[in-house]
Amino acid sequence: MDYKTQVINGTTYAFIDKSHWNSEKKRGEHKRKYIGKVIEGKLVFNKKYLLEKQLETQKTSKPGPVPVTSCKRSFYGAVYLLSCIAEKIGLRDDLKACFGDIYKELMSLAFYLVLEEGQAMYRFKKWGHTHVHPFGADIPSQRISRLFGMITEDAKMAYFKRQAKRHCETEYLAFDTTSISSFSELLKQVKYGKNKEGDDLPQINLALLFGEVSMLPVYYRKLPGNIADVKTIDNLIKDVDFLDLVKLQLCMDRGFFSQKNINELMKHHHKFLIGARTGLKLVKTHLDDIRDSFVTRSNYNPALQLYVCTFTEQWDYEEEKPRLGTIKTGKRRVYLHIYYNDQHCTDDRNRFNHMLDRYEEELQTGKRKREHEGAYAKYFIVHETPARGIAIAYNDKAIREAEKDFGYFALLTNSIKDPVEAIRIYRMRDLIEKSFGNLKERLDMRRMSVSSEENLEGKLFVQFLALELMSYIKRQMEIHDLYRNYTMQEFLDELDTIEYYQQPGRAHHLSEITEKQRKLYEMMGVDVPT
């Protein structure tokens, strides 16, 4: 091919010079397109040029099945299930609309992550050779890296927007974050922060929205590893507004509670349900009034097996008006639900005593820890003399103050009057925590090993697609009590044994499908393959 070269800082770059007519300036101009470098007399193409050529080849290639030239048998049953689920939840159509020609490759990678628990991407070749899958051919490691780089922010947000419209117009969305450790020093957002796994490694944080009715993940965003939960709401609201949800309904734990966050949600007329600390003034005032008479039969709810009461309160609302330089204030109605659980009270007391035992031992042995100094001063009275050594006494007043709220917890909401409905929705937050567990354990996400920002973004998105598929399966397994007999991997393996036979000049056919396998497909809401 014809190309020109230019030496910049000692490196020889190759480019194609294209002339074009500038209609505005009424003159001919030249535009350079860099295609690579010349190294030892040989042209080495850059990634961008190779990707463009590959896409051109895909667009000009004729669609349709490739004729079979030899006998082949492939595993089919589990991939068929995932393909049907992708149709049901709109994953396939939305991927095709947002990502065009590469959507089948993205689906195949997501299917691989679901079916091959904890396997790295580079092992796709072996799996792809033995399974029927949407793309139908090998996706080498180099191609996978390029695919990750082709997943743009615009395409991702368009996909989230479509999925949100399908599933999340009327349901509460559980919101939470998790930390993902990384060994890479090249990722900008990898920072040291509060690691929820206890790893002593830098990390990124991942925020996820999860539907309370659909039980499907809706949206995620990547955060720097040193960002605290309480600081994430403002940007979440901006991102979710882009999804065009009529009204956002968020369910969050108390780590996200702050006056600023509550005001921000109210400002945008969003509904919320959030855990509140018992030490919060609004909660503490009511607890002090009811604590002595709360645990009675009249406050007991047999359905929840909890003691329950509800208060209607006025929230001191503030909204800053930057243009005017003023602050708008007012009152907004909220509902405060307070609960008490005997078992939680016992558990809290046991944990507290174990903690005090550990601190006391550290004081007696002289192995004090800097991060515990505040607790030493709060709960112990320590005297040290040359003759008697260390004498330790308890600060009973501080200990009683800490113990008085054991077993109590509170929820604050601007929309749910019924305490039973509030706790039901709040408990659905467990789904999001389990989803993070699935994401890390099954989807090769405990440690991120990518070395570039674009690869990280792409890999996270494919893992999100896999999480959508797994979440659907998990829900159906729970509905039909399948976890009594199967783990998720065992369930998928049961269907994966169905084979797909291909022979030259003949129509394909499937291996025998047992009655057990037929019932499993029916429980998933999927037609039996024929």
N, C-alpha and C positions, 0 to 999 in steps of 0.2 A: 504494500500500500504506500501511497505518496504521503509523506509528512515532512515537516520542517523541525528544526531543533533550535533551542536557545539555552545558553549556559547561564545559570543563576547560582551564585555562591559556589562555583565549582561543580555543580550538578547539571548534567545535560538533560533537559526536558524535551519531550516530543510533543508536537501539536499539529493540528490540522487547521489550515487557514481557509476560512470561507468568506467569500465576498457577498455583500447584499446591498440593496438600494434602500437608503433612508429617505422615506417619502416626506418626512417633515423638514429635514434639512436639505432635501433635493440634491443628494450627492451619494456616491458610492462609498461604502465603508467595509472594513475587514473585521471579522470576529474570530478570535482564537479559541480552539477547543483542545485543552491539554488531554492527551491520551495515555501518557506514561513517561518513563525515563529510558534513556539509552545507557546501558551498562555493558562495558567491555564490547562495544560495537553492536549489541543486540537490544532490540526494542522490548521493554517489559511493560505491558499494559497495566494501567491502574485499575482499582476495583470499580470505580464509577463507570468507566468505559466498558469493562467486561459485563457489568450488570445490564447496561443499556443494550448491548448486543444480545445478551441472553433473552431479555424481554422482547426484543424484535423477533428473535427466532420463535419464541412461544406464540406471538401474535400471528405469525405467518404460517405456523404449522397447522395442519388440518386436524380438526377435532375428531373424536371417535375412537373406538377400541382398536388396538393393534392386533392383527391376526395372530392366532396361536400357531406356532411352528413346531412345538413339542409338547408332550404330555406334562402336566403340572398339577400338583395338589397343594393347596394353601389353606391355612386356618382362616375361618370366616365368621363364626358365630358371634364372637364378642364385638368385632368390628361392625358387623351388621347392626347390633344393638346400639352402638354409639352413633352410627349414621342415622338411625331412626330417631334417637334422642335429639341429635343436632337439628333434625327437621322439626321436631315437636316444639322445641324452645326457640326456634328461629335463628339458631347459631349459624347454620349453613347459609341461609339466604342473606343474613346481615353481613357475614364475612364476604360473601361474593359481591354484595353491593358496595362494600367499603374498601376491599383489597383487590378486586379484579382477578387477574390471572393467577395470582399466587394463593388464592384461598384454599385450593385443594391441598397444597403443600402444608399450609398452616394447620388444616384439619388433621392431616396424617401425623404431624408432629404431636398435636394434642392427644390423638388417639393412642400414640405410642407411650406418652407419659402416663396415661390412665392405666393401660394394660401391663406395662412393665414397671412395677413398683420400684422407685428409687434409682432407676437406671439413668446414666448420663446420656446426653444427646448423641455423642459420637458412636454409641452402640446401635443407632437406628438401622444401620445397614443390615445387620443380622435379622432384626425383627421384620424389616420391610421385605426381605427375601422370602420369609415364611408366611406372610400374612397378605390377604387382600386388603387394600386400603385406598382411600380416595384418590391420592396422587398416582398410585399404581407403579411407581418406579423408585429406585434408590435416591435418597437425598444425602449426598456426601457431607462431611463435616464442614468443608469450605462453603458449600452452598447454604448450609444451615446458618452459618455466620452472616452470609450475605442477606439471607431472608430476614434475619433479625434487624439488619440495618435498613431494610425496606419498610419496616413497620413505622410509619410516621405518626406524629402526635395528632395530626388532623384526622387520619384514618381511624385511629384508636377512639378518639372522642366521638366521631360519627357512629362507630360501632356501639359505644356505650349509650349514645342517645337513642339508637334504634332498640336496643335491648331494654332500656328503661321504659320506653313507650309500651313495649309488649307486656311487662311484668309488674311495674311499680307505681302505677297511677294512684292506687288507693291504699297501699300497705305501709306500715311502719318499716323503716330501714334501720337495722342494727349497724352501729358504727364503732369501729375499734381499730387499734393499731398493733403491729407486732414488729419486733426487731429481727433483722436478717444479717448475720455476721458475714464478713467478707475479708479475704486475705489480700485483695487488690489495693494497691496504693495509687492507682491511676484514676479511680472513680471519684468525682468531685464531692458527691454527697455521702461518701463513706466517712463517718465521724465516730469518735468515742461518745457514748451516751449511756443512759440507763438501759442495760440489756436485759430483756425480759426472759432470756434463756440462761442468764448467769454467765455468759461467755465473756472472757477478758479479751475481746477483740473489737476493732472498729466495726461499724454497722451502718446499714441504711434502715430506715423505718418504712413500713408499708401500711397504708390506711385502706380499709375495705368496707364497702357498704354491702349489706346482706338483707334480702327481702324476708320479712316476717311471715308472709303468706306463701309466696312462691318458693321460699327456702332456696333461692338461687342468688349467687353473688351478682351484683349489679355494676359495680364500678370500683376501681382502685386508683390510688395515686402513690407515687414514690416520694419519700420525704428524707431530708438529711438526718443522719443518725443521732444528732444532738438536739432535735426538736422534741419538746415535751408535748404530751397529749393535749394539754389545755390550750396550746397555741395553734392547733390545727383547724379549728372550727371555721374561722374567718375565710380561709382559702377554700375549704370544703363547700361553703355556701356559694361562693363565686363559681366553683366548678359545677356544682349541681344545678345552679340556675341555668347554666349552658345546656343541661340535659332537657330543659323545657318541661320539667315536672310541674304540674299545676300548683301543687302544694307539697313541700317537703315535710315528711314526718320522720323524725329522728329518734332513735332509742340509744342512749349512751350510758356508760358507767360513770361513777363519780369523779374519775380522773379528768373528765372534760368539764367539770363544773366550775364556772366562774361567773361573776356578775356580768362581765363583758360578753361572754358567750351567750348567756341567757338574753341579754339585751339585743344582741345581734340577730338571734333567731326570731325574737319578737318583732324587730324592725322589718324583717322580710316576710312577716306573717306566716312563719313556719310553725308547725306543731312539734312538740318535743316531749320526751319522757326521759328523765335523767336521774341517776342515783345522787343522793345528797348526804353529806357527812353529818353524823349526829352532833358534831361540834359546831355546825353552822348555826348562827344566831336564830334564824327562822325556825329551825328544827329544835334547837336546845330550849327555846322558850316554851314550846308545847310539851316537850318531854318533861321538863321540870314540873309542869302543871299536872301531868297525868301519870307520872311514873309510879306513884304509890298505889293507884287504883286501876291501872291499865290491865293487868293480868287477871282478868275475871271472865267468867263464863259469858257474860253479855257481850264481850268484845272478841270472843273466840269464833273463828270461821272454820267450820268442819271441812269444807271443800279444800281450803288451803292448809288446814292444820296449823294456822297461825292466829295470833291475836292482832286485830286490825282496827284502825280508826282513820278517819279522813277529816281534814280541815280545809275550808275555803279561805284563801289568803289574798292579800293585795301585794303585788310585787312593785318595788320602787323602780320604775322604768326610767332610763336615761338614754337620750339619743343626741349625739353631737351633730351640730349643723355647721360644717366647715366654712361654707360661704359667708354665713352670718356671724360666725365666731361665737355662737351661743349653744346652750345645751337645753334640749327639750326634755321636760320631766313629766311624769304622770303615774297613774296607778294602772296595773294590768292584773286581771284575775288569774290566779293559779290554784292548783289543788295539791295539797301536801298529804301523802299517804304514809302512815307510820305503821310498821309491822314489828312483831316480837316473836322470836322462835326460841323455845326452851333449849333445844339441842344445840343451836348456834351459840347460845349463852354459855353452855358447858364447854363447847369447843373453844370459844374465845378465851374463857378462863384458863383452860388447860394450856393453850398456846402462850398466854401471858405469863403463867407460872413457869413454863419451860424457859421462856426468855429471861425471866428474872433469875432463875437458877444458873443460866449460862453467864449472865452479867456478874452474879455474886462470885462464881468460881473465878472469873477473870480478875476480880478485885482481890480475892484471897491469895491467888497465886502470883499476883503482880504482873499478869499478862494483859494489861489494859490495852484496849484498842481505841484509836483516836475517834472513830466514827460512833463509838458508844459512850463518849464522855458526857453527852447531854443526858442520856438515860441514867448513868451512874449518879449524876448530881440530882436528878429528879426523884428517883425511887429509893436511894440509899443515903444514910448518914454515916460517913466514914471518919473514924478517928484513928490516928496513927501516932504512937509514942515509942521512944527508944526502948522502954522497959517491956511493955506489953505487946508491941507490934501493932498489927491492924485489927481494929474492932469495928464490926459492921452492924448497923441497925437499919431497920426499914422505915421509910417515910410513909406511915400508914395513911395519912391524909391524901397524898398523891396517888397511892395505890387504890384507895377507895374511889377517888375521882375517876380513875381510868376504868375501873370495873363497873361503874354504875350504868354504863350504856351497852354493856355486853348483851348480845342477843337482839338488839334493836337495829333496824335499818329503815331508811326513808327514801321515797321517790317523789320527785317534783314534776308536775306536768301542767300544761296550759290547755289540755283538751280532754283528758280521761277522768271522768268523775268517779267511776266504779273502781275501788281498790283491787277487786278480783281481776278485772280486765287489765289493769295496769301491771300487776305482778305477772300475769300470764304473758303479756308482751315482753316485759323486761327479762323474763326467764329465757325467752327465745334468743337472747344475746349469747347463750351458751353455744348456739349454732355457729356463730362467727368465730368463737375461740376454737371449736372443733375443726372448723374450716381451715384456720391457720395451721392446726396440727396436720390436717390432711395435706395442705399445701407444702409443708416442710418435709414431712416424712415420706409421702408417696411420690411427690413431684420433684424430687432432687433439688430441694430448696433450703436445706439446713445450712449450707454454706454456698455463697455465690462465688463461682470461680471465673466469671467472665472478666475481661480485661479492658473493655471499652464501654462508654456510655450507651452507644447505640445497641450493642449486643445485650447489655443489661435490660434496656427498655424492651427489646424484642423478646427476650427470653421470658421476662415477667408477663408479657401479654399472652404468649403461648401457654404458659402455666395457668394463667387466668382462664383461658378457654377450657383447659383440662379440668379445672376446678368447677366450672359450670356443669360439665358432664357428670363429674363425680357427685356433685351435690344433688342432682336429679336422681341418680341411682341410690344414693344414701337415703333420701326421703322415701322412695318406694320400698326400699328394704325395711325401713322402720315401720311403714304403714302395714306391710304384710308380715311383720315379725320374722323376717328372714335371717336376722342376726342370731337367732337362736341356733341355726344350723350352719351358717356360713359367715366367714369374714368376707369383706368386699373382694379380696383377691381370690378367695375360693369360689365365690359366686361368678366372677368374670372367667375364671379358669373352666368352670363347668360348661359355660357356653362356648368358650374358645375352641373346644375340641371338635365342633362342627366344621367339616372341611368342604372346600370348594374345588371341584375337579374340572380341569380343562383338557380337551383333546383336540388335535388338529381336525378341522372340518366338521366338528360336532358341537352341539349346544352344551353349555356347561351344566353340571348337576351337583347336588349337595349330598353329603353323607347322611346316614340315618339320623333323625332327630327323635330323641326319647320323649316319653310323656312328661318326665320331670322337666326337661328343657323347654317343652311347650308351655308348661305352667309358669315357668320363670319369665318367659317372654310376655305372657299375659299379665303377670303381676307388674311388669314394667310398663304396661300400657302400649305394647308394641305387637304388631302382627307377627305370627310365626313365619320365618323365611320359607320360600317355596322355590 
